[in-house]
């Protein structure tokens, strides 16, 4: 206890020697920036610049910053388009960030944009990288509910997701669905098997 009191006492004498309390020593901090400084710090002004930022973050493997950049985009009042959400979901897919991918899917639906087959393929691949085949199957069911027709790539992504999760029992059902949809097994589908 005496040791702690000696430390606190030393800290008090150090701050008192400098001229006052801790608040006076640390100085005044301003939390608002002038507009000129804000424009220097703002890294994008329109949708195409934000798409470039998202692509750059993905290329630099800083996938964890995509959601922050998206929040900045919303704060700046820039409305995202379909390409923006494709860039965001691809970035989260490469970083295996499944929760962020579904967050962007929900944001896309809130904006009134209907997801297409490519976006659903990205989501199924993200589930495969996260080893969550149950969620990948749910995405396929959602595709059917939303009347988005799955293509060969969708089923290949689904096969890879089930294989990554070790769910080989589902492969026969997926191949059966694939042939029922009129899609044949090509070379890449056979590699997936």
QUIKALIN-V504778 format. One record per pair of residues at least 24 apart in sequence whose ideal C-beta (glycine too) atoms are under 10 Angstrom apart, sorted by sequence separation. I is the first residue (numbers start at 0). J is the second residue. D is the distance in whole Angstrom. If there is no record, write none. Layout:
BEGIN
i->I j->J d->D
i->I j->J d->D
END
This chain:
BEGIN
i->48 j->72 d->10
i->65 j->89 d->10
i->66 j->90 d->10
i->79 j->103 d->9
i->83 j->107 d->9
i->84 j->108 d->10
i->100 j->124 d->9
i->101 j->125 d->9
i->114 j->138 d->10
i->118 j->142 d->10
i->135 j->159 d->9
i->136 j->160 d->8
i->153 j->177 d->9
i->154 j->178 d->10
i->43 j->68 d->8
i->62 j->87 d->10
i->65 j->90 d->5
i->66 j->91 d->8
i->97 j->122 d->9
i->100 j->125 d->5
i->101 j->126 d->10
i->132 j->157 d->8
i->135 j->160 d->4
i->136 j->161 d->8
i->167 j->192 d->10
i->42 j->68 d->8
i->46 j->72 d->8
i->49 j->75 d->8
i->53 j->79 d->10
i->64 j->90 d->9
i->65 j->91 d->6
i->81 j->107 d->8
i->84 j->110 d->8
i->88 j->114 d->9
i->99 j->125 d->9
i->100 j->126 d->8
i->116 j->142 d->7
i->119 j->145 d->9
i->123 j->149 d->9
i->132 j->158 d->10
i->134 j->160 d->8
i->135 j->161 d->7
i->151 j->177 d->8
i->154 j->180 d->8
i->45 j->72 d->10
i->62 j->89 d->10
i->63 j->90 d->10
i->79 j->106 d->8
i->80 j->107 d->10
i->83 j->110 d->10
i->98 j->125 d->10
i->114 j->141 d->9
i->115 j->142 d->10
i->132 j->159 d->10
i->133 j->160 d->9
i->149 j->176 d->8
i->153 j->180 d->9
i->155 j->182 d->10
i->43 j->71 d->8
i->49 j->77 d->6
i->62 j->90 d->5
i->63 j->91 d->10
i->79 j->107 d->8
i->84 j->112 d->7
i->89 j->117 d->10
i->92 j->120 d->10
i->93 j->121 d->10
i->97 j->125 d->5
i->100 j->128 d->10
i->114 j->142 d->8
i->119 j->147 d->6
i->124 j->152 d->9
i->132 j->160 d->5
i->133 j->161 d->10
i->135 j->163 d->9
i->149 j->177 d->8
i->154 j->182 d->7
i->42 j->71 d->8
i->43 j->72 d->7
i->48 j->77 d->9
i->50 j->79 d->9
i->53 j->82 d->9
i->57 j->86 d->7
i->61 j->90 d->9
i->62 j->91 d->6
i->65 j->94 d->8
i->81 j->110 d->9
i->83 j->112 d->10
i->85 j->114 d->10
i->88 j->117 d->9
i->89 j->118 d->9
i->92 j->121 d->5
i->95 j->124 d->10
i->96 j->125 d->8
i->97 j->126 d->6
i->100 j->129 d->9
i->118 j->147 d->9
i->120 j->149 d->8
i->123 j->152 d->9
i->124 j->153 d->10
i->127 j->156 d->6
i->131 j->160 d->8
i->132 j->161 d->5
i->135 j->164 d->8
i->151 j->180 d->9
i->153 j->182 d->9
i->155 j->184 d->10
i->158 j->187 d->10
i->162 j->191 d->7
i->41 j->71 d->8
i->45 j->75 d->9
i->47 j->77 d->10
i->49 j->79 d->7
i->50 j->80 d->8
i->53 j->83 d->7
i->56 j->86 d->9
i->57 j->87 d->9
i->60 j->90 d->9
i->62 j->92 d->9
i->64 j->94 d->10
i->66 j->96 d->8
i->69 j->99 d->9
i->80 j->110 d->9
i->84 j->114 d->8
i->85 j->115 d->9
i->88 j->118 d->6
i->91 j->121 d->8
i->92 j->122 d->8
i->95 j->125 d->7
i->97 j->127 d->10
i->115 j->145 d->10
i->117 j->147 d->10
i->119 j->149 d->8
i->120 j->150 d->8
i->123 j->153 d->7
i->126 j->156 d->8
i->127 j->157 d->8
i->130 j->160 d->8
i->132 j->162 d->9
i->134 j->164 d->10
i->136 j->166 d->9
i->150 j->180 d->9
i->152 j->182 d->10
i->154 j->184 d->9
i->155 j->185 d->9
i->158 j->188 d->7
i->161 j->191 d->9
i->162 j->192 d->8
i->44 j->75 d->7
i->46 j->77 d->6
i->49 j->80 d->10
i->53 j->84 d->10
i->56 j->87 d->10
i->62 j->93 d->6
i->63 j->94 d->7
i->65 j->96 d->8
i->79 j->110 d->7
i->81 j->112 d->6
i->84 j->115 d->10
i->87 j->118 d->10
i->88 j->119 d->10
i->90 j->121 d->10
i->91 j->122 d->9
i->92 j->123 d->9
i->93 j->124 d->9
i->94 j->125 d->9
i->95 j->126 d->10
i->97 j->128 d->8
i->98 j->129 d->9
i->114 j->145 d->7
i->116 j->147 d->5
i->119 j->150 d->10
i->123 j->154 d->9
i->124 j->155 d->9
i->125 j->156 d->9
i->126 j->157 d->9
i->127 j->158 d->9
i->128 j->159 d->9
i->129 j->160 d->9
i->132 j->163 d->7
i->133 j->164 d->8
i->135 j->166 d->10
i->149 j->180 d->7
i->151 j->182 d->5
i->158 j->189 d->10
i->159 j->190 d->10
i->160 j->191 d->10
i->43 j->75 d->8
i->45 j->77 d->6
i->46 j->78 d->7
i->50 j->82 d->6
i->53 j->85 d->9
i->54 j->86 d->6
i->57 j->89 d->6
i->58 j->90 d->9
i->62 j->94 d->3
i->66 j->98 d->9
i->78 j->110 d->7
i->80 j->112 d->8
i->81 j->113 d->9
i->85 j->117 d->7
i->88 j->120 d->10
i->89 j->121 d->6
i->92 j->124 d->5
i->93 j->125 d->9
i->95 j->127 d->9
i->96 j->128 d->9
i->97 j->129 d->4
i->113 j->145 d->7
i->115 j->147 d->7
i->116 j->148 d->7
i->120 j->152 d->5
i->123 j->155 d->9
i->124 j->156 d->5
i->127 j->159 d->5
i->128 j->160 d->8
i->130 j->162 d->10
i->131 j->163 d->9
i->132 j->164 d->4
i->148 j->180 d->8
i->150 j->182 d->7
i->151 j->183 d->8
i->155 j->187 d->6
i->158 j->190 d->9
i->159 j->191 d->6
i->42 j->75 d->10
i->44 j->77 d->8
i->45 j->78 d->10
i->46 j->79 d->7
i->47 j->80 d->9
i->50 j->83 d->6
i->53 j->86 d->4
i->57 j->90 d->4
i->60 j->93 d->8
i->61 j->94 d->9
i->62 j->95 d->8
i->63 j->96 d->7
i->66 j->99 d->5
i->69 j->102 d->9
i->73 j->106 d->9
i->79 j->112 d->8
i->81 j->114 d->9
i->85 j->118 d->6
i->88 j->121 d->5
i->92 j->125 d->4
i->95 j->128 d->4
i->96 j->129 d->8
i->97 j->130 d->10
i->101 j->134 d->8
i->113 j->146 d->10
i->114 j->147 d->7
i->116 j->149 d->7
i->117 j->150 d->9
i->119 j->152 d->10
i->120 j->153 d->5
i->123 j->156 d->4
i->124 j->157 d->9
i->126 j->159 d->10
i->127 j->160 d->3
i->130 j->163 d->5
i->131 j->164 d->7
i->132 j->165 d->8
i->133 j->166 d->8
i->136 j->169 d->7
i->143 j->176 d->10
i->149 j->182 d->8
i->151 j->184 d->9
i->155 j->188 d->5
i->158 j->191 d->4
i->41 j->75 d->7
i->43 j->77 d->8
i->46 j->80 d->6
i->49 j->83 d->7
i->52 j->86 d->9
i->53 j->87 d->6
i->56 j->90 d->6
i->57 j->91 d->9
i->60 j->94 d->7
i->62 j->96 d->6
i->65 j->99 d->7
i->69 j->103 d->7
i->81 j->115 d->8
i->84 j->118 d->7
i->87 j->121 d->10
i->88 j->122 d->7
i->91 j->125 d->6
i->92 j->126 d->9
i->94 j->128 d->9
i->95 j->129 d->5
i->97 j->131 d->6
i->100 j->134 d->10
i->104 j->138 d->9
i->113 j->147 d->8
i->116 j->150 d->6
i->119 j->153 d->7
i->120 j->154 d->10
i->122 j->156 d->9
i->123 j->157 d->6
i->126 j->160 d->5
i->127 j->161 d->8
i->129 j->163 d->9
i->130 j->164 d->5
i->132 j->166 d->5
i->135 j->169 d->10
i->139 j->173 d->9
i->148 j->182 d->10
i->151 j->185 d->6
i->154 j->188 d->7
i->155 j->189 d->10
i->157 j->191 d->9
i->158 j->192 d->7
i->47 j->82 d->9
i->50 j->85 d->9
i->51 j->86 d->9
i->54 j->89 d->9
i->55 j->90 d->10
i->57 j->92 d->9
i->58 j->93 d->9
i->65 j->100 d->10
i->89 j->124 d->9
i->92 j->127 d->9
i->93 j->128 d->8
i->95 j->130 d->9
i->117 j->152 d->8
i->120 j->155 d->9
i->121 j->156 d->8
i->123 j->158 d->10
i->124 j->159 d->7
i->125 j->160 d->9
i->126 j->161 d->10
i->127 j->162 d->8
i->128 j->163 d->7
i->129 j->164 d->9
i->130 j->165 d->8
i->152 j->187 d->8
i->155 j->190 d->8
i->156 j->191 d->9
i->46 j->82 d->8
i->47 j->83 d->9
i->50 j->86 d->6
i->53 j->89 d->9
i->54 j->90 d->8
i->57 j->93 d->6
i->63 j->99 d->8
i->66 j->102 d->7
i->81 j->117 d->10
i->85 j->121 d->7
i->88 j->124 d->9
i->89 j->125 d->9
i->92 j->128 d->7
i->116 j->152 d->8
i->117 j->153 d->9
i->120 j->156 d->5
i->123 j->159 d->8
i->124 j->160 d->7
i->127 j->163 d->5
i->130 j->166 d->10
i->133 j->169 d->10
i->136 j->172 d->9
i->151 j->187 d->8
i->152 j->188 d->9
i->155 j->191 d->5
i->46 j->83 d->6
i->49 j->86 d->9
i->50 j->87 d->9
i->53 j->90 d->6
i->57 j->94 d->8
i->62 j->99 d->8
i->65 j->102 d->10
i->66 j->103 d->8
i->69 j->106 d->8
i->81 j->118 d->8
i->84 j->121 d->10
i->88 j->125 d->7
i->91 j->128 d->10
i->92 j->129 d->10
i->97 j->134 d->7
i->101 j->138 d->9
i->104 j->141 d->9
i->108 j->145 d->10
i->116 j->153 d->6
i->119 j->156 d->9
i->120 j->157 d->9
i->123 j->160 d->6
i->126 j->163 d->9
i->127 j->164 d->8
i->132 j->169 d->7
i->136 j->173 d->9
i->139 j->176 d->8
i->143 j->180 d->10
i->151 j->188 d->6
i->154 j->191 d->8
i->155 j->192 d->10
i->49 j->87 d->10
i->56 j->94 d->10
i->65 j->103 d->8
i->126 j->164 d->9
i->135 j->173 d->10
i->124 j->163 d->10
i->66 j->106 d->10
END
